[in-house]
Amino acid sequence: MEKEGSGFDMLYDRLLSSGRPAPVPEEGPDWVKVTIKRRIMKPEVIQLITQADARYQLAQRERITLAALAQSEGMTARELATLLDIAHTDELASWFGRLLKVDLVQSTGRTQATRYFVDPVLLRDSGIKLPTTLKRIEPHRLQELVREDLRRYPQSKIGEISNRIGPEVNRSQLKRSLADLVKLGVVLMDGVRNGARYRLATKE
């Protein structure tokens, strides 16, 4: 069985579009093993894909990408590439296809911190319920969260801030938010690199 190609794409399409987890491929020197879970995680995904496909006549890879994102609160390009067993994130353009252009998929953040997620209205109309988390928090809201944390805990390292905010906000998002606040003069950084501590420029 080819690791890449129409057969492998079809497997992802059938599983993800029916609300099942993605297959888990493993490779050996002269063998390929694919684990397929039988349990349907999100049966509502079937309705979402059917509706989107009827309206936009989605390509196979567009269906796979939409279904993968519909089962999550959102993923970075790297996370999506890992799920789809793609070597480089540059290859994802063909998998997104028209999804971003027609707003079936939206994004938040910038560069490596960008997260992709299915249009919330589409999820709601399809009956897909996902827990509310901070994964898709907008940059300005994250900045306010960081400011509130530093009001309570001045002179904090980035790891300490991260532990309090929680793992849903990844390190690169938090690092960018702090850098932006420092650039704006809202937050001061004392020290360098791993030893740096952050505090508000003025008491609020």
C-alpha angles and dihedrals in degrees: 000000000000117000089218129028142072095309094053092043089051090054091053090045095052095046102041094040089055092053096258127131119266116269116262111228124199126186132206132179092280105003144065123207123194121192115206120191115215098206117101105226100185114017089177088070088075091063093046094052092044092053095045092045092050091053102040105020091231123214116240095258091047089055091049093050094045092049092047093052092043089062093056141050087246138298139223118240090257093051091049092048090051092050092050092043092241117157099215132028089223087074092062094084091082090047094053091045107158097343095105094040094055092040096242084126124036133187141211132193129028140275112333092358092059113123124200123210141164118265104274091223090056091050092049094048090050092051094243110152118197126177116259110249139159094252093104097037112149117244095247091050091049089051090054090048090052091048091051091049092051091048087061099034112029121184093034128159119232091251091055092049090048092052091053096045092045139239093281088081104064123223095252091054092050093045091052092047092052092047091052092049091049090049090051090051092241094113129036123213119212115195131002139276116336092357095055119122126197133216137164115271091229134016111263 
